[in-house]
Amino acid sequence: MLFSTVPCPKPPGAKEAAALGFTSSLGPFAVNTYLPGLHQMAESFGVGFVAMEQSLTVYLVSFAVSSIVSGALSDVLGRKSTLTGGMLVFALASFGAMWSSSLTTLCFWRMLQGLGAGVGQVVTQAVVRDVWSGRNAARMNALIAMFFAVSPALAPVLGGWIISLLSWHAVFVFLAVYALSIAVFVQFGMAETHPAHQRTALHLRSLAANYALCLRSAALTAGSAAHGFCFMGGILYTAGSADYVIKIMGLDMASFAWFSLPTVTASLIGSWLSGPLLRRLGARRLVHGVTLVGVVVMATTALVVQFYPAAGRWMILGPCLYWLLISTARPVMMAMNLDYLPAQRGTAAAVQQFLVTFSFAVCAALWVPLVLGHAWKYAAVSALCLILTALSWQTSMRCRPRALQQAGVSEQLL
């Protein structure tokens, strides 16, 4: 049974990373798997494509809400119960979506899907920090990130195959089976990492107090904001990928692999490098070095493409460099941000994940309309995101010694 020893003195391995990686990847999988069928679904429901996209918006909003709630629930009910419950809700919603006969009905079930999927991505962060600390926690986050990076590229390909062979209904059957498989594994193959004597009481006042405690922790809030800004600069390219591929790279949608495969590969390489760089540089030098190099790289990219505009496949270099750099730093940041409140670790993970999800929403609502059609604007906004990352992270690090002392936790990542 996985995670039967808490804390675990041994370094994490591929088996543990695969288990948590597939669990946390359900959320992005549910975003991208059904996208190839949107036109078919719009025709089936008798609505336009733009209206059909609202089912994605509903999913993302409920996912963000779940990110806030599920971490606190796992502090009260335990990690296993919360994960299993979330997966069962997701599976039920997937079967409901399969039988939907209208866009309104589909949006309702997609909302429930988002609530269930958000559980996996938050609670797995808490599980990692329950079981490992210091460099082992950072290493596990890096391994999970490698699995997580594959999901956005694999999901639409798999969804396209399923839809072309069967129909869009079959995608939701696949997602239901995926969620049920996770629920069975969690229930029968994973030990509880948050025992009963460490849990908080199930009272609204207690839950509110936990959130207030997290928000009062300057080290946690500034560190989580830094992680959100870091992610924001990369997801900008993903949120505007259709524009980037067609308008900037000069390709068509059939050539989308020229965007997704290089960026996913860059993320995988960065996640793999995170462990060796952490051992060589230490946590603080790694994060500060990545942000500094990233600002220089993205600012230089912005200047080059502004004064020497061009198009073509080589324009993928900017997004790849960004994802390569931040993928080395994000596992370390995630681990360090969950050091400060051991008894409220699930709630702290929820705060961190909410800011990441919120950064996605900011990109879609604010940055993408501002950068459309201009490669230098993409690069400039990414550089700005890294500047904000550096400022927020510096604030977190100034507050870290006091926060660790108050929590009674020794420093394991320098």
C-alpha positions as CSV (number, residue, x, y, z in Angstrom):
1,M,0.0,0.0,0.0
2,L,1.4,3.4,-1.0
3,F,2.2,6.0,1.6
4,S,1.9,3.7,4.5
5,T,4.9,5.4,6.2
6,V,4.3,9.0,7.1
7,P,6.6,10.8,6.9
8,C,8.6,8.7,4.5
9,P,12.4,8.8,4.8
10,K,13.0,7.3,1.4
11,P,13.2,9.4,-1.8
12,P,10.0,9.2,-4.0
13,G,10.0,6.8,-6.9
14,A,8.2,6.4,-10.2
15,K,5.4,4.3,-8.7
16,E,4.4,7.0,-6.3
17,A,4.8,9.8,-8.9
18,A,2.6,7.9,-11.4
19,A,-0.1,7.4,-8.8
20,L,-0.3,11.0,-7.8
21,G,0.5,12.3,-11.3
22,F,-2.5,10.5,-12.9
23,T,-4.7,11.6,-10.0
24,S,-3.9,15.3,-10.3
25,S,-4.0,15.1,-14.2
26,L,-7.7,14.4,-14.3
27,G,-8.5,18.1,-14.2
28,P,-6.6,19.1,-17.4
29,F,-7.6,15.8,-19.0
30,A,-11.2,16.7,-18.6
31,V,-10.6,20.2,-20.1
32,N,-8.9,19.0,-23.3
33,T,-10.3,15.5,-24.0
34,Y,-13.7,16.8,-25.2
35,L,-12.4,19.8,-27.1
36,P,-12.1,18.0,-30.5
37,G,-15.9,17.2,-30.2
38,L,-17.1,20.8,-29.6
39,H,-18.3,21.3,-33.2
40,Q,-20.1,17.9,-33.2
41,M,-21.7,18.7,-29.8
42,A,-22.7,22.2,-31.0
43,E,-24.5,20.6,-34.0
44,S,-26.1,18.0,-31.8
45,F,-27.4,20.6,-29.4
46,G,-28.4,23.1,-32.1
47,V,-26.2,25.9,-30.8
48,G,-23.3,27.9,-32.1
49,F,-19.6,27.1,-31.4
50,V,-19.1,30.2,-29.2
51,A,-22.1,29.2,-27.0
52,M,-20.7,25.7,-26.8
53,E,-17.4,27.0,-25.4
54,Q,-19.4,28.2,-22.3
55,S,-19.3,24.6,-21.1
56,L,-15.6,25.1,-20.7
57,T,-16.0,28.4,-18.8
58,V,-18.5,26.7,-16.4
59,Y,-16.0,23.9,-15.8
60,L,-13.1,26.2,-15.0
61,V,-15.1,28.4,-12.6
62,S,-16.3,25.4,-10.6
63,F,-12.8,24.0,-10.7
64,A,-11.6,27.2,-9.0
65,V,-14.3,27.0,-6.4
66,S,-13.5,23.4,-5.7
67,S,-9.8,24.3,-5.3
68,I,-10.7,26.5,-2.4
69,V,-13.1,24.1,-0.7
70,S,-11.4,20.7,-1.2
71,G,-8.2,21.4,0.6
72,A,-10.0,22.4,3.8
73,L,-12.3,19.4,3.5
74,S,-9.2,17.1,3.4
75,D,-8.0,18.7,6.6
76,V,-11.3,17.8,8.2
77,L,-12.2,14.4,6.6
78,G,-8.7,13.1,5.6
79,R,-7.1,12.9,2.2
80,K,-8.5,9.5,1.2
81,S,-12.2,10.3,1.8
82,T,-11.9,13.7,0.1
83,L,-10.1,12.2,-3.0
84,T,-12.5,9.3,-3.3
85,G,-15.6,11.6,-2.9
86,G,-14.3,14.0,-5.5
87,M,-13.7,11.2,-8.0
88,L,-17.1,9.7,-7.4
89,V,-18.7,13.1,-8.0
90,F,-16.7,13.5,-11.2
91,A,-17.7,10.0,-12.4
92,L,-21.4,10.7,-11.7
93,A,-21.2,14.0,-13.5
94,S,-19.4,12.4,-16.5
95,F,-22.3,9.9,-17.0
96,G,-24.7,12.8,-16.7
97,A,-22.9,14.7,-19.3
98,M,-22.9,11.7,-21.6
99,W,-26.8,11.7,-21.5
100,S,-27.1,15.4,-21.9
101,S,-29.7,16.5,-24.5
102,S,-29.1,20.3,-24.3
103,L,-26.3,22.7,-23.6
104,T,-27.9,23.8,-20.4
105,T,-27.9,20.3,-19.1
106,L,-24.3,19.7,-20.2
107,C,-23.2,22.9,-18.4
108,F,-24.8,21.6,-15.2
109,W,-22.9,18.3,-15.4
110,R,-19.7,20.1,-16.4
111,M,-20.0,22.2,-13.3
112,L,-20.2,19.1,-11.1
113,Q,-17.2,17.7,-13.1
114,G,-15.2,20.8,-12.2
115,L,-16.1,20.4,-8.5
116,G,-14.9,16.8,-8.5
117,A,-11.8,17.4,-10.6
118,G,-10.5,20.2,-8.5
119,V,-10.2,17.8,-5.5
120,G,-7.5,15.8,-7.2
121,Q,-5.2,18.6,-8.0
122,V,-5.3,20.2,-4.6
123,V,-5.3,17.1,-2.3
124,T,-2.4,15.5,-4.1
125,Q,-0.3,18.6,-3.2
126,A,-1.1,18.0,0.5
127,V,-0.4,14.3,0.2
128,V,3.1,15.1,-1.1
129,R,3.9,17.4,1.8
130,D,2.4,14.9,4.3
131,V,4.7,12.2,3.2
132,W,7.9,14.0,2.2
133,S,9.7,17.2,3.1
134,G,12.5,19.3,1.8
135,R,14.3,18.1,-1.4
136,N,12.2,14.8,-1.5
137,A,9.0,16.9,-1.6
138,A,10.4,19.1,-4.4
139,R,11.6,16.0,-6.3
140,M,8.1,14.4,-6.1
141,N,6.5,17.6,-7.3
142,A,9.0,17.5,-10.3
143,L,8.1,13.9,-11.1
144,I,4.4,14.7,-10.9
145,A,4.9,17.7,-13.1
146,M,6.4,15.4,-15.8
147,F,3.2,13.3,-15.9
148,F,1.1,16.5,-15.6
149,A,2.9,18.1,-18.6
150,V,1.9,15.2,-20.9
151,S,-1.9,15.6,-20.3
152,P,-2.6,18.7,-22.3
153,A,-0.8,17.2,-25.4
154,L,-2.2,13.6,-25.0
155,A,-5.8,14.5,-24.0
156,P,-7.0,16.1,-27.3
157,V,-5.3,13.4,-29.4
158,L,-7.0,10.6,-27.4
159,G,-10.3,12.6,-27.4
160,G,-10.1,12.9,-31.2
161,W,-9.6,9.2,-31.6
162,I,-12.5,8.4,-29.4
163,I,-14.8,10.8,-31.1
164,S,-13.9,9.8,-34.6
165,L,-14.3,6.1,-33.8
166,L,-17.5,6.5,-31.7
167,S,-19.0,9.8,-30.7
168,W,-18.6,12.7,-28.3
169,H,-20.7,10.7,-25.8
170,A,-17.9,8.1,-25.5
171,V,-15.4,10.8,-24.3
172,F,-17.5,11.2,-21.1
173,V,-17.6,7.4,-20.6
174,F,-13.8,7.4,-20.8
175,L,-13.6,10.2,-18.3
176,A,-16.0,8.4,-15.9
177,V,-13.9,5.2,-16.1
178,Y,-10.7,7.2,-15.5
179,A,-12.2,8.8,-12.3
180,L,-13.6,5.5,-11.0
181,S,-10.2,3.9,-11.5
182,I,-8.6,6.6,-9.4
183,A,-11.3,6.2,-6.7
184,V,-10.6,2.4,-6.5
185,F,-6.9,3.0,-6.2
186,V,-7.2,5.6,-3.5
187,Q,-9.6,3.6,-1.5
188,F,-7.8,0.3,-1.6
189,G,-4.2,1.0,-2.6
190,M,-3.3,4.2,-0.7
191,A,-2.9,4.7,3.0
192,E,-4.3,7.8,4.8
193,T,-1.6,10.4,5.1
194,H,-3.5,12.7,7.4
195,P,-4.5,10.7,10.5
196,A,-7.6,11.4,12.6
197,H,-5.7,13.0,15.5
198,Q,-4.3,15.7,13.2
199,R,-7.6,16.7,11.7
200,T,-9.5,19.9,12.3
201,A,-13.1,20.1,13.5
202,L,-15.9,20.1,11.0
203,H,-17.2,23.6,11.9
204,L,-17.7,26.5,9.7
205,R,-15.9,28.7,12.3
206,S,-13.0,26.3,12.3
207,L,-12.8,26.3,8.5
208,A,-13.0,30.0,8.3
209,A,-10.3,30.2,11.0
210,N,-8.0,28.0,8.8
211,Y,-8.5,30.2,5.8
212,A,-7.8,33.3,7.9
213,L,-4.7,31.7,9.2
214,C,-3.5,30.9,5.7
215,L,-4.2,34.4,4.4
216,R,-2.5,36.0,7.4
217,S,0.7,34.1,6.6
218,A,2.7,36.5,4.5
219,A,5.2,33.8,3.6
220,L,2.4,31.5,2.2
221,T,0.4,34.2,0.4
222,A,3.4,35.9,-1.2
223,G,4.9,32.5,-2.1
224,S,1.6,31.3,-3.6
225,A,1.2,34.6,-5.5
226,A,4.8,34.1,-6.9
227,H,3.8,30.6,-8.0
228,G,0.7,32.0,-9.7
229,F,2.6,34.7,-11.5
230,C,5.2,32.2,-12.6
231,F,2.5,29.9,-14.1
232,M,0.6,32.9,-15.6
233,G,3.5,33.7,-18.0
234,G,3.4,30.2,-19.4
235,I,-0.3,29.6,-19.5
236,L,-0.6,32.9,-21.5
237,Y,0.9,31.0,-24.5
238,T,-1.5,28.1,-24.0
239,A,-4.6,30.4,-23.6
240,G,-3.6,32.2,-26.8
241,S,-2.3,29.1,-28.6
242,A,-4.8,29.3,-31.5
243,D,-3.7,32.9,-32.2
244,Y,0.0,32.1,-31.7
245,V,-0.1,29.1,-34.1
246,I,-2.1,30.8,-36.9
247,K,-1.2,34.5,-36.6
248,I,2.3,34.4,-35.3
249,M,3.8,31.1,-36.4
250,G,1.9,31.3,-39.7
251,L,0.6,27.7,-39.6
252,D,-2.9,26.2,-39.6
253,M,-4.8,24.3,-36.9
254,A,-3.7,21.0,-38.5
255,S,-0.2,21.9,-37.6
256,F,-1.0,22.5,-33.9
257,A,1.5,19.8,-32.9
258,W,4.3,22.2,-33.8
259,F,3.1,24.2,-30.7
260,S,2.0,21.6,-28.2
261,L,4.7,19.0,-28.6
262,P,7.7,21.3,-28.2
263,T,6.2,23.1,-25.2
264,V,5.4,19.9,-23.5
265,T,8.9,18.5,-24.2
266,A,10.3,21.7,-22.7
267,S,8.2,21.3,-19.6
268,L,9.3,17.7,-19.2
269,I,13.0,18.6,-19.6
270,G,12.6,21.4,-17.1
271,S,10.9,19.1,-14.5
272,W,13.6,16.5,-15.0
273,L,16.3,19.1,-14.5
274,S,14.7,20.5,-11.3
275,G,16.2,17.8,-9.0
276,P,19.8,18.1,-10.2
277,L,19.7,21.9,-10.2
278,L,18.2,21.9,-6.7
279,R,21.1,19.7,-5.4
280,R,23.7,21.9,-7.1
281,L,22.3,25.4,-6.5
282,G,19.9,25.1,-3.5
283,A,16.3,26.2,-3.5
284,R,16.7,30.0,-3.2
285,R,19.4,30.3,-5.8
286,L,17.5,28.1,-8.1
287,V,14.3,30.1,-8.0
288,H,16.0,33.5,-8.0
289,G,18.3,32.4,-10.9
290,V,15.4,31.1,-13.0
291,T,13.4,34.3,-12.6
292,L,16.4,36.5,-13.4
293,V,17.4,34.5,-16.4
294,G,13.8,34.3,-17.5
295,V,13.3,38.1,-17.4
296,V,16.5,38.6,-19.5
297,V,15.5,35.9,-22.0
298,M,11.9,37.0,-22.5
299,A,12.8,40.7,-22.6
300,T,15.4,40.0,-25.2
301,T,12.9,37.9,-27.2
302,A,10.4,40.8,-27.1
303,L,13.0,43.2,-28.4
304,V,14.2,40.9,-31.2
305,V,10.7,40.0,-32.5
306,Q,9.6,43.7,-32.3
307,F,12.5,45.0,-34.4
308,Y,13.0,42.0,-36.6
309,P,9.4,40.6,-37.0
310,A,9.1,37.2,-38.7
311,A,6.9,34.2,-38.7
312,G,7.5,30.4,-38.9
313,R,8.1,27.4,-36.7
314,W,11.1,29.0,-35.0
315,M,8.7,31.3,-33.1
316,I,8.0,28.4,-30.8
317,L,11.4,29.1,-29.2
318,G,10.0,31.8,-26.9
319,P,7.3,29.7,-25.3
320,C,9.6,26.7,-25.0
321,L,12.3,28.7,-23.2
322,Y,9.7,30.0,-20.8
323,W,8.3,26.6,-19.9
324,L,11.8,25.1,-19.7
325,L,12.8,27.7,-17.1
326,I,9.7,27.8,-14.9
327,S,9.4,24.0,-14.9
328,T,12.7,23.8,-13.0
329,A,11.5,26.2,-10.3
330,R,7.8,25.4,-9.8
331,P,8.3,22.1,-8.0
332,V,10.5,23.8,-5.5
333,M,8.1,26.7,-5.0
334,M,5.2,24.3,-4.4
335,A,7.0,22.3,-1.8
336,M,8.3,25.4,0.1
337,N,4.8,27.0,0.1
338,L,3.4,24.1,2.1
339,D,6.0,24.2,4.9
340,Y,4.3,26.9,7.0
341,L,1.1,25.4,8.3
342,P,1.4,21.7,8.9
343,A,-2.0,21.3,10.5
344,Q,-3.7,23.2,7.7
345,R,-1.7,21.9,4.8
346,G,-4.8,21.0,2.8
347,T,-6.1,24.5,3.1
348,A,-2.7,26.0,2.2
349,A,-2.7,23.8,-0.9
350,A,-6.1,25.1,-1.8
351,V,-5.0,28.7,-1.5
352,Q,-2.0,27.9,-3.7
353,Q,-4.0,26.1,-6.3
354,F,-6.7,28.8,-6.4
355,L,-4.1,31.4,-7.3
356,V,-2.8,29.2,-10.1
357,T,-6.4,28.7,-11.5
358,F,-7.0,32.4,-11.0
359,S,-4.0,33.2,-13.1
360,F,-5.5,31.1,-16.0
361,A,-8.7,33.2,-15.7
362,V,-6.6,36.5,-15.7
363,C,-4.8,35.4,-18.9
364,A,-8.0,34.6,-20.7
365,A,-9.8,37.7,-19.6
366,L,-7.0,40.3,-19.6
367,W,-3.7,39.4,-21.2
368,V,-4.8,37.4,-24.3
369,P,-6.9,40.2,-25.7
370,L,-4.0,42.6,-25.2
371,V,-1.3,40.4,-26.9
372,L,-3.3,39.0,-29.8
373,G,-1.3,38.9,-33.0
374,H,2.0,40.3,-31.6
375,A,4.8,37.9,-30.5
376,W,6.7,40.7,-28.8
377,K,3.7,41.4,-26.5
378,Y,3.5,37.7,-25.5
379,A,7.2,37.8,-24.6
380,A,6.9,41.2,-22.8
381,V,3.9,40.0,-20.6
382,S,5.9,36.8,-19.8
383,A,8.8,38.9,-18.7
384,L,6.5,41.1,-16.6
385,C,5.1,37.9,-15.0
386,L,8.6,36.8,-14.0
387,I,9.3,40.3,-12.5
388,L,6.2,39.9,-10.4
389,T,7.3,36.4,-9.5
390,A,10.7,37.6,-8.3
391,L,9.2,40.4,-6.2
392,S,6.6,38.2,-4.6
393,W,9.1,35.4,-3.9
394,Q,11.5,37.8,-2.3
395,T,8.8,38.9,0.0
396,S,8.0,35.3,0.9
397,M,11.6,34.5,1.6
398,R,12.0,37.5,3.9
399,C,9.0,36.2,5.9
400,R,10.0,32.5,5.7
401,P,12.3,32.2,8.8
402,R,9.7,33.7,11.1
403,A,6.9,31.6,9.6
404,L,8.9,28.4,10.0
405,Q,9.8,29.3,13.6
406,Q,6.1,29.9,14.4
407,A,5.2,26.5,12.9
408,G,8.0,24.7,14.7
409,V,9.4,23.5,11.4
410,S,13.1,23.4,10.6
411,E,14.5,24.7,7.3
412,Q,15.2,21.9,4.8
413,L,15.4,23.9,1.6
414,L,17.9,26.7,1.5
